[in-house]
Amino acid sequence: SSIPTLATAVRNHFVIGASEKSLLVYVPSFMMDGISWLARAGKPDEVVLAPYWASTMIPGLTNKRVIVGNEVNTYHAEEKLEAYMAFYSLRDTNRARRVISEYQIRYIVFEKSSVPEEAFTSTLGLIPVYQNEGIVIYLTQT
């Protein structure tokens, strides 16, 4: 990770004025625990697909990359945001498989409230490798 990326993550999550309940200011401990696990898991520069509000922190706090992070630091941000939205719509396993392959995604993070049905994860060959009270992290077969 670089100093500009870390500075952007800090600015986006701790400096920008927002309400106390905003995830842009407050990062739940379950997500920090998951990010800590990601920092220890796998190899440097592996790719993580995570909810946008967490994706902006992952590069600065781990040795991993994300598909969609801070717009300024995301190459082809609009194209990647479309792929991100297509994946998390959980409607098309073929499109989801293409997103995983195209971006070489190794880990996928779901909030517990939006974990897909097993038919979706098993079709994609996703393996749950970490979970806590708020998130589940899956390993892909790539």
Legacy VTK file of the C-alpha trace (Angstrom):
# vtk DataFile Version 3.0
C-alpha trace
ASCII
DATASET POLYDATA
POINTS 142 float
0.000 0.000 0.000
1.095 3.530 -0.571
0.977 6.633 1.575
-1.479 8.394 -0.824
-3.807 5.373 -0.721
-3.644 5.198 3.067
-4.142 8.964 3.327
-7.195 8.739 1.065
-8.635 5.876 3.141
-8.127 7.817 6.354
-9.614 10.987 4.872
-12.634 9.150 3.498
-13.370 7.302 6.716
-12.294 9.471 9.583
-12.058 13.101 8.466
-15.061 13.666 6.196
-17.850 15.115 8.317
-20.773 12.749 8.582
-23.189 11.520 11.166
-22.013 9.302 14.003
-23.775 6.320 12.460
-22.238 6.768 9.017
-19.970 3.956 7.872
-17.767 6.654 6.352
-16.762 7.634 9.872
-17.445 4.613 12.049
-16.016 1.275 10.970
-17.705 -1.601 12.803
-15.355 -3.887 14.719
-16.598 -6.885 12.717
-15.265 -5.258 9.534
-11.961 -4.287 11.144
-11.599 -7.903 12.324
-12.284 -9.111 8.769
-9.803 -6.630 7.294
-7.220 -7.795 9.827
-7.842 -11.394 8.756
-7.442 -10.394 5.082
-4.123 -8.721 5.888
-2.803 -12.048 7.215
-4.396 -14.304 4.587
-3.020 -15.390 1.257
-0.441 -13.544 -0.777
0.262 -9.842 -1.282
-1.664 -8.150 -4.096
-4.472 -10.703 -4.214
-7.760 -9.101 -5.238
-10.703 -8.604 -2.889
-14.285 -7.811 -3.859
-15.971 -6.149 -0.884
-18.772 -3.696 -0.159
-17.752 -0.249 -1.377
-17.569 1.280 2.089
-15.012 -1.355 3.094
-13.191 -1.482 -0.250
-11.850 2.003 0.173
-9.960 0.898 3.306
-8.682 -2.526 2.290
-5.656 -1.425 0.195
-4.457 0.928 2.915
-4.836 -1.589 5.738
-3.861 -4.851 4.035
-1.505 -6.056 1.347
-4.469 -6.670 -0.993
-6.033 -4.859 -3.943
-9.724 -4.189 -4.609
-11.873 -3.826 -7.710
-13.603 -0.610 -6.694
-12.106 1.723 -4.157
-11.670 5.446 -4.015
-12.741 6.844 -7.399
-9.585 8.936 -7.760
-7.369 5.886 -7.277
-9.460 3.415 -9.319
-8.409 2.961 -12.945
-11.516 2.708 -15.161
-13.690 3.324 -12.116
-16.992 3.463 -14.023
-16.388 0.117 -15.752
-15.318 -1.525 -12.491
-18.295 -0.088 -10.611
-20.600 -1.673 -13.203
-18.907 -5.063 -12.683
-19.138 -4.612 -8.911
-22.866 -3.822 -9.125
-23.492 -6.750 -11.476
-21.794 -9.157 -9.086
-23.520 -7.936 -5.936
-26.938 -7.965 -7.629
-26.679 -11.785 -7.161
-28.870 -12.323 -10.206
-26.585 -13.750 -12.858
-24.062 -16.431 -11.938
-22.571 -16.360 -15.444
-21.857 -12.629 -15.160
-20.571 -13.122 -11.601
-18.206 -15.847 -12.844
-16.922 -13.496 -15.570
-16.320 -10.732 -13.003
-14.331 -13.128 -10.794
-12.280 -14.297 -13.767
-11.752 -10.917 -15.429
-10.522 -9.222 -12.259
-8.822 -12.327 -10.823
-10.745 -11.992 -7.571
-9.436 -14.183 -4.765
-11.645 -13.110 -1.826
-15.250 -11.920 -1.732
-16.722 -10.173 1.299
-20.436 -10.193 2.103
-22.150 -8.520 4.979
-24.101 -11.168 6.914
-27.346 -9.380 6.031
-26.689 -9.931 2.317
-25.017 -13.341 2.114
-26.289 -15.032 -1.046
-28.124 -18.318 -1.081
-25.980 -21.419 -1.198
-27.033 -22.106 -4.791
-25.249 -18.903 -5.837
-22.039 -19.544 -3.879
-21.815 -23.236 -4.768
-22.394 -22.537 -8.475
-19.440 -20.142 -8.337
-17.343 -22.542 -6.255
-16.992 -20.067 -3.388
-15.653 -21.456 -0.116
-16.339 -19.647 3.184
-12.969 -19.083 4.875
-13.762 -16.459 7.525
-16.866 -15.281 9.293
-17.845 -13.292 12.321
-21.022 -11.627 13.568
-21.137 -9.193 10.653
-19.383 -10.577 7.577
-18.509 -13.707 5.643
-15.406 -13.884 3.461
-15.307 -16.425 0.637
-12.311 -17.787 -1.234
-12.690 -18.217 -4.992
-11.294 -21.047 -7.103
-9.148 -18.722 -9.265
LINES 1 143
142 0 1 2 3 4 5 6 7 8 9 10 11 12 13 14 15 16 17 18 19 20 21 22 23 24 25 26 27 28 29 30 31 32 33 34 35 36 37 38 39 40 41 42 43 44 45 46 47 48 49 50 51 52 53 54 55 56 57 58 59 60 61 62 63 64 65 66 67 68 69 70 71 72 73 74 75 76 77 78 79 80 81 82 83 84 85 86 87 88 89 90 91 92 93 94 95 96 97 98 99 100 101 102 103 104 105 106 107 108 109 110 111 112 113 114 115 116 117 118 119 120 121 122 123 124 125 126 127 128 129 130 131 132 133 134 135 136 137 138 139 140 141
